[in-house]
Amino acid sequence: MRLLSILLCLAVTQSWAQFMTKDEYAKMLYQNPRGVGCDQCHGEKGEGMVMSIYIKNGKETELRAPRINNLGLHRFRQAFKHKNRVMPTYSLTDVELAYIYYYLSSFNQNQKGEEK
């Protein structure tokens, strides 16, 4: 809740707040943070999805982006700090990460299997 309060205060004080709601800004960041939208791999609502299917050792194998709308803030932020083989490297500010997290967490309300 403290994070949401901070975001609300920021939204009021930022000049872009005159043109865009915090929800619109959060969605825009998720869909195109730095050229490659999170939604392209993790789905429209962060539910995760199959990115590709390929053959490995004679078996069909899926390359799957994980569900991310159920992560706690700490784990969510860690994904951007550690490089991995598939996820692009983004240069997002802490405020931008908070907005993306806010956007995704709205889709996890009343869902089971929440990870902290």
JOMOJO-V145629 format. One record per pair of residues at least 24 apart in sequence whose ideal C-beta (glycine too) atoms are under 8 Angstrom apart, sorted by the first residue. I is the first residue (numbers start at 0). J is the second residue. Records with the same first field share a line. If there is no record, write none. Layout:
# JOMOJO-V145629
I=J  J
This chain:
# JOMOJO-V145629
2=72  97  100  101
3=101
5=97
6=97  98  101
9=94
21=98  101
22=102
24=98
25=98  99  101  102
26=102
28=91  95  98  99  102
29=99  102  103
32=89  91  95  99
33=87  89  90  91
35=87
37=67  99
40=64  85  86
41=65  66  67
42=66
44=68  103  106
45=103  106  107
46=106
50=85
67=103
68=103  104  106  107  110
69=107  110  112  113  114
70=103  114
71=114  115
72=97  100
74=114  115
75=100  103
76=100
